[in-house]
Amino acid sequence: RTQYILHLIPSGILRKHPICVIGNGVVIDPIGLVEEIDGLKKSGIDPAGRLHVSDAAHMVFPYHKALDAAREALKGKGKIGTTLRGIGPAYGDKIARVGLRMGSILDAKRFAGQLQEGIRRNNVLLKSLGAKPLPVKRTMESVLKAARRLKPYVANTVQMLHNATAAKKRILFEGAQGTFLDIDHGTYPYVTSSNTTAGGMCTGSGLPPTLINRVIGVAKAYTTRVGEGPMPSEDRIVGDLLHGMGREYGATTGRERRCGWFDAVTVRQAAMVNGITDLAVTNLDGLDTLESVKVCVGYRLGGKRINHQPGDLGQLAKCRAIYETFPGWQKPTDRIRTWKALPLNARRYAKALAQLTGTKLSHASVGPARSQTITL
């Protein structure tokens, strides 16, 4: 079984027919995108003609990554736990209106001048942070080489998507990050630099909110987090179990994800913010060996029970999880393909998660393969 790890290209590219779009809300590393395209080609998947990149999407350059690392190093114990892929600095340039967009690469000469100016400007910043400046010529060569490869993929994706809706085509948007990494609704400052909630679909694609008719919330049967920040339901028992199975390592960094019991408080809040209509509970098989399974159903803060996540990070750090315990199923589920064939306790657990979060259970998965996703 082939495993694909994609950071930019939509997973629909693995199927033969879907047209895949990277919207304007994404920041794109041109060199990284070319590497993903080449990786797919080696596996016999050619994205040409099926992958389109918004001409309005901003780009991530080597100097963004260098700035990311330099700033994180200066924070010491106060570090955010960034993946060091230059995401924050790239969005910073976007907001400061000095970023470069994918459409820029269509005019090679002009783009080269803009890129050179960007490298020189950011080298000044790198020096001020005590970091080594980037070699201008070598950096330009690597970016321009990638830009030439990406020219055929650049398109007006807003118009493309509206044409698709006019033709009654089905459109599925894929969110790559969790609700609590959202710049506004997440556990700030331990967040990413964009809106990862369902509302980000509209601003990140150019389609209006009136076209959304279904929102599927995807939640693991337990909780994970990459990087720093409060996590009330974190538990070493869960982490040791999953890491011992070779699971829950970051796709970008390779480092161990922090693990804990399912947090119904956060998922309930995520359902509220996103307007979730359906809940997909994944990774049920990760809990197969446990005699009992816990669910965080509320928080204890200052001697009082609360059923929401505090907006203040200091208050959230003081929260202690209130648990409800469910019987485990202690049977392997990874080969099961129908809902009724799942152990009774596994079904009860998944249903309880939906009930505790005020959602409707629509899917459950027992592994990463497409065949391991069960539709109710």
C-alpha positions as CSV (number, residue, x, y, z in Angstrom):
1,R,0.0,0.0,0.0
2,T,1.5,3.3,-1.1
3,Q,1.4,6.2,1.4
4,Y,1.2,9.7,0.2
5,I,2.0,12.8,2.3
6,L,0.7,16.0,0.7
7,H,1.2,19.5,2.1
8,L,-0.2,21.6,-0.7
9,I,-1.9,19.5,-3.3
10,P,-5.5,18.4,-2.5
11,S,-5.8,14.6,-1.8
12,G,-8.4,14.4,-4.6
13,I,-5.4,14.2,-7.0
14,L,-5.0,10.6,-6.1
15,R,-8.3,9.8,-7.9
16,K,-8.5,9.8,-11.7
17,H,-11.2,12.4,-12.4
18,P,-11.4,15.2,-9.8
19,I,-10.1,18.7,-10.8
20,C,-8.0,20.0,-8.0
21,V,-7.6,23.6,-7.0
22,I,-5.2,25.3,-4.6
23,G,-7.1,28.5,-3.6
24,N,-6.1,32.1,-3.0
25,G,-6.1,31.6,0.8
26,V,-3.2,29.2,0.7
27,V,0.5,30.4,0.9
28,I,2.5,28.3,-1.5
29,D,6.2,27.3,-1.4
30,P,7.0,27.0,-5.1
31,I,10.0,24.7,-4.5
32,G,7.9,22.5,-2.2
33,L,5.0,22.3,-4.7
34,V,7.4,21.2,-7.5
35,E,8.7,18.5,-5.2
36,E,5.2,17.3,-4.5
37,I,4.4,17.2,-8.2
38,D,7.5,15.3,-8.9
39,G,6.8,12.9,-6.1
40,L,3.3,12.2,-7.5
41,K,4.8,11.6,-11.0
42,K,7.2,9.0,-9.6
43,S,4.2,7.2,-8.3
44,G,2.5,7.3,-11.7
45,I,0.2,10.2,-11.0
46,D,0.6,13.2,-13.3
47,P,-1.2,16.4,-12.0
48,A,-0.9,18.2,-15.3
49,G,-4.3,19.4,-16.5
50,R,-6.0,18.5,-13.2
51,L,-4.2,20.7,-10.8
52,H,-4.8,24.5,-10.9
53,V,-3.2,27.1,-8.6
54,S,-4.8,30.4,-7.8
55,D,-3.0,33.4,-9.4
56,A,-3.9,35.3,-6.2
57,A,-2.2,32.8,-3.8
58,H,0.8,34.3,-2.0
59,M,4.2,32.5,-2.1
60,V,6.6,31.3,0.6
61,F,10.3,31.9,-0.2
62,P,13.5,30.7,1.5
63,Y,13.8,34.0,3.4
64,H,10.4,33.4,5.0
65,K,11.7,30.0,6.3
66,A,14.9,31.6,7.6
67,L,12.9,34.4,9.3
68,D,10.6,31.8,10.9
69,A,13.6,29.9,12.3
70,A,15.4,33.1,13.5
71,R,12.3,34.4,15.3
72,E,11.5,31.1,16.9
73,A,15.0,30.8,18.2
74,L,14.8,34.2,19.8
75,K,11.7,33.3,21.8
76,G,13.4,30.6,23.8
77,K,11.0,29.0,26.2
78,G,8.2,31.1,24.8
79,K,8.4,29.5,21.4
80,I,5.2,28.7,19.5
81,G,6.3,25.3,18.1
82,T,6.1,26.4,14.5
83,T,6.9,23.9,11.7
84,L,9.5,26.3,10.4
85,R,8.1,26.2,6.9
86,G,7.8,30.0,6.6
87,I,4.0,30.2,6.9
88,G,3.8,33.0,9.4
89,P,6.3,35.3,7.7
90,A,4.6,34.7,4.3
91,Y,1.2,35.7,5.7
92,G,2.9,38.6,7.4
93,D,4.1,39.9,4.0
94,K,0.6,39.3,2.6
95,I,-1.0,41.5,5.3
96,A,1.8,44.1,5.0
97,R,1.1,44.2,1.2
98,V,4.7,43.4,0.2
99,G,4.1,39.7,-0.6
100,L,4.4,38.1,-4.1
101,R,1.5,36.2,-5.6
102,M,1.5,33.2,-7.9
103,G,0.4,35.4,-10.8
104,S,3.7,37.2,-10.6
105,I,5.6,34.3,-12.1
106,L,3.8,34.7,-15.4
107,D,6.0,37.7,-16.1
108,A,9.4,36.2,-15.6
109,K,11.5,39.3,-15.9
110,R,9.4,41.4,-13.5
111,F,9.2,38.5,-11.1
112,A,13.0,38.1,-11.0
113,G,13.3,41.8,-10.0
114,Q,10.7,41.6,-7.3
115,L,12.2,38.4,-5.9
116,Q,15.7,40.0,-5.8
117,E,14.3,43.0,-4.0
118,G,12.5,40.7,-1.5
119,I,15.7,38.7,-0.7
120,R,17.7,41.8,-0.1
121,R,15.0,43.4,2.0
122,N,14.6,40.3,4.2
123,N,18.4,39.8,4.4
124,V,18.5,43.1,6.4
125,L,15.9,41.6,8.7
126,L,17.8,38.4,9.1
127,K,21.0,40.3,10.0
128,S,19.1,42.3,12.6
129,L,17.9,39.0,14.2
130,G,21.4,37.7,14.3
131,A,20.8,35.2,11.5
132,K,22.9,34.5,8.4
133,P,21.7,36.3,5.3
134,L,20.8,34.2,2.2
135,P,23.0,34.1,-0.9
136,V,21.0,36.2,-3.4
137,K,22.1,34.5,-6.6
138,R,21.7,30.9,-5.4
139,T,18.3,31.7,-3.8
140,M,17.0,33.3,-6.9
141,E,18.1,30.4,-9.1
142,S,16.3,27.8,-7.0
143,V,13.0,29.8,-6.8
144,L,13.1,30.9,-10.5
145,K,13.7,27.3,-11.6
146,A,10.6,26.2,-9.6
147,A,8.5,29.1,-10.9
148,R,9.2,28.1,-14.6
149,R,7.9,24.7,-13.8
150,L,4.7,26.0,-12.2
151,K,3.6,28.5,-14.9
152,P,1.2,26.0,-16.6
153,Y,-0.6,25.4,-13.3
154,V,-1.4,29.1,-12.6
155,A,-5.0,30.1,-13.3
156,N,-7.9,32.3,-12.3
157,T,-9.4,29.8,-9.9
158,V,-12.2,32.1,-8.7
159,Q,-13.7,32.1,-12.2
160,M,-13.1,28.4,-12.6
161,L,-15.0,27.6,-9.4
162,H,-17.9,29.8,-10.3
163,N,-18.1,28.2,-13.7
164,A,-18.2,24.8,-11.9
165,T,-21.0,25.9,-9.7
166,A,-23.0,27.3,-12.7
167,A,-22.5,23.9,-14.3
168,K,-23.9,22.1,-11.2
169,K,-20.6,20.4,-10.5
170,R,-20.0,19.0,-7.0
171,I,-17.3,20.8,-5.1
172,L,-15.6,19.5,-1.9
173,F,-13.3,21.8,0.1
174,E,-10.5,20.2,2.1
175,G,-9.3,21.9,5.3
176,A,-5.8,21.0,6.2
177,Q,-5.7,22.2,9.8
178,G,-7.8,22.0,12.9
179,T,-10.2,24.6,14.2
180,F,-8.0,25.5,17.2
181,L,-5.1,26.5,14.9
182,D,-7.4,29.3,13.5
183,I,-5.8,32.7,13.9
184,D,-9.0,34.1,15.4
185,H,-10.8,31.2,17.0
186,G,-7.8,29.1,18.0
187,T,-5.6,28.9,21.1
188,Y,-3.8,32.1,20.3
189,P,-0.8,32.6,20.0
190,Y,-0.3,28.8,19.5
191,V,-2.0,29.0,16.1
192,T,-1.3,29.2,12.4
193,S,-1.6,32.5,10.5
194,S,-4.8,32.0,8.6
195,N,-8.5,31.1,9.1
196,T,-8.7,27.3,9.3
197,T,-12.5,27.2,10.1
198,A,-15.2,26.6,7.5
199,G,-15.6,30.4,7.0
200,G,-12.0,30.4,5.6
201,M,-13.4,28.4,2.6
202,C,-15.2,31.5,1.3
203,T,-12.4,34.0,1.7
204,G,-9.8,31.4,0.6
205,S,-11.6,30.4,-2.6
206,G,-13.8,33.3,-3.8
207,L,-17.1,31.3,-3.4
208,P,-19.9,32.8,-1.3
209,P,-21.1,31.3,1.9
210,T,-24.6,30.8,0.5
211,L,-23.2,27.8,-1.6
212,I,-22.2,25.8,1.5
213,N,-24.8,23.0,2.1
214,R,-22.8,20.5,4.2
215,V,-19.9,20.8,6.6
216,I,-18.2,17.6,7.7
217,G,-16.2,17.9,10.9
218,V,-13.3,15.4,11.1
219,A,-12.2,14.4,14.6
220,K,-9.9,11.7,15.8
221,A,-11.3,9.3,18.5
222,Y,-8.7,10.9,20.8
223,T,-7.0,14.3,20.8
224,T,-3.6,15.3,19.3
225,R,-1.7,18.5,19.0
226,V,1.6,19.5,17.3
227,G,3.6,22.2,19.0
228,E,3.1,24.2,22.2
229,G,-0.1,25.4,24.0
230,P,-2.5,24.2,26.7
231,M,-4.1,20.8,26.2
232,P,-6.4,19.9,29.1
233,S,-7.0,16.3,28.1
234,E,-3.3,15.4,27.4
235,D,-2.4,12.1,28.9
236,R,0.9,10.1,28.6
237,I,-1.0,6.8,28.6
238,V,-2.6,7.7,25.3
239,G,0.7,9.1,23.9
240,D,2.8,6.1,24.8
241,L,0.2,3.8,23.3
242,L,0.0,5.6,20.0
243,H,3.7,6.3,19.6
244,G,4.4,2.7,20.5
245,M,2.2,1.7,17.5
246,G,4.3,4.0,15.3
247,R,1.4,6.5,15.0
248,E,1.0,10.2,15.6
249,Y,4.2,11.7,14.2
250,G,3.9,15.1,12.5
251,A,3.8,14.8,8.7
252,T,5.9,18.0,8.3
253,T,8.3,17.8,11.3
254,G,8.4,14.1,12.0
255,R,8.2,14.9,15.7
256,E,5.9,13.2,18.2
257,R,2.4,14.7,18.4
258,R,1.1,15.3,21.9
259,C,-1.8,13.0,22.6
260,G,-4.7,12.8,25.0
261,W,-8.3,11.6,25.5
262,F,-11.1,12.9,23.2
263,D,-12.0,16.5,24.3
264,A,-15.7,16.9,23.8
265,V,-15.4,20.6,25.0
266,T,-13.2,21.6,22.1
267,V,-15.0,19.5,19.5
268,R,-18.4,20.9,20.6
269,Q,-16.9,24.5,20.3
270,A,-15.5,23.6,16.9
271,A,-18.9,22.3,15.8
272,M,-20.5,25.6,16.8
273,V,-17.9,27.8,15.1
274,N,-17.9,25.8,11.9
275,G,-21.6,25.0,11.7
276,I,-20.8,21.2,11.4
277,T,-23.7,19.2,10.0
278,D,-21.9,15.8,10.1
279,L,-19.2,14.3,12.3
280,A,-16.5,11.8,11.1
281,V,-14.7,10.0,13.9
282,T,-11.4,8.7,12.7
283,N,-8.7,6.4,14.1
284,L,-11.0,4.3,16.2
285,D,-8.5,1.4,15.8
286,G,-5.9,3.4,17.8
287,L,-7.9,2.6,20.9
288,D,-8.5,-1.1,20.2
289,T,-6.4,-2.5,23.0
290,L,-7.7,-0.4,25.9
291,E,-9.9,-1.8,28.6
292,S,-11.5,1.5,29.1
293,V,-11.6,4.9,27.3
294,K,-12.0,8.3,28.7
295,V,-13.7,11.4,27.3
296,C,-13.2,14.9,28.6
297,V,-16.8,16.2,29.1
298,G,-16.0,19.5,30.8
299,Y,-13.3,21.6,32.5
300,R,-12.7,22.4,36.1
301,L,-11.6,26.0,36.6
302,G,-11.2,27.7,40.0
303,G,-13.4,25.1,41.6
304,K,-16.2,25.5,39.1
305,R,-17.2,23.4,36.1
306,I,-17.3,25.1,32.7
307,N,-18.4,23.6,29.4
308,H,-16.6,25.9,27.1
309,Q,-13.0,26.7,26.3
310,P,-11.8,30.0,27.9
311,G,-10.6,32.6,25.4
312,D,-7.8,33.7,27.7
313,L,-4.8,31.4,27.3
314,G,-3.8,31.8,31.0
315,Q,-7.3,30.6,32.1
316,L,-7.2,27.7,29.6
317,A,-3.8,26.6,31.1
318,K,-5.5,26.3,34.5
319,C,-8.3,24.1,33.3
320,R,-8.4,20.5,34.4
321,A,-10.3,17.9,32.5
322,I,-13.5,16.3,33.8
323,Y,-13.8,12.8,32.5
324,E,-16.5,10.3,31.7
325,T,-15.2,6.7,31.3
326,F,-16.5,4.3,28.6
327,P,-15.8,0.5,28.3
328,G,-13.3,-0.4,25.7
329,W,-13.8,-3.0,23.0
330,Q,-10.4,-4.8,23.1
331,K,-10.9,-6.3,19.6
332,P,-9.0,-5.3,16.4
333,T,-11.2,-3.2,14.1
334,D,-8.8,-2.4,11.3
335,R,-10.2,-5.1,9.0
336,I,-13.9,-4.2,9.7
337,R,-15.7,-2.6,6.8
338,T,-19.3,-2.1,8.0
339,W,-20.9,-0.2,10.9
340,K,-22.8,-3.2,12.3
341,A,-19.6,-5.4,12.2
342,L,-17.8,-3.0,14.6
343,P,-17.7,-4.1,18.3
344,L,-20.8,-2.8,20.2
345,N,-18.7,-0.8,22.6
346,A,-16.8,0.9,19.7
347,R,-20.2,1.9,18.1
348,R,-21.5,3.1,21.5
349,Y,-18.3,5.2,22.0
350,A,-18.5,6.8,18.5
351,K,-22.2,7.6,19.0
352,A,-21.5,9.1,22.4
353,L,-18.9,11.4,20.9
354,A,-21.5,12.8,18.5
355,Q,-24.0,13.2,21.2
356,L,-21.6,14.9,23.6
357,T,-20.6,17.4,20.8
358,G,-24.1,18.1,19.5
359,T,-23.4,16.6,16.1
360,K,-24.7,13.8,13.9
361,L,-22.3,10.8,13.3
362,S,-21.9,10.2,9.6
363,H,-18.5,8.4,9.3
364,A,-16.1,6.3,11.3
365,S,-12.7,5.1,10.2
366,V,-10.5,2.3,11.4
367,G,-7.3,3.1,9.4
368,P,-5.8,5.4,6.8
369,A,-7.0,3.4,3.7
370,R,-10.0,4.5,1.8
371,S,-11.6,1.1,2.4
372,Q,-11.2,1.6,6.1
373,T,-13.7,4.6,6.2
374,I,-17.2,3.4,7.1
375,T,-20.2,5.4,6.1
376,L,-23.2,5.2,8.4
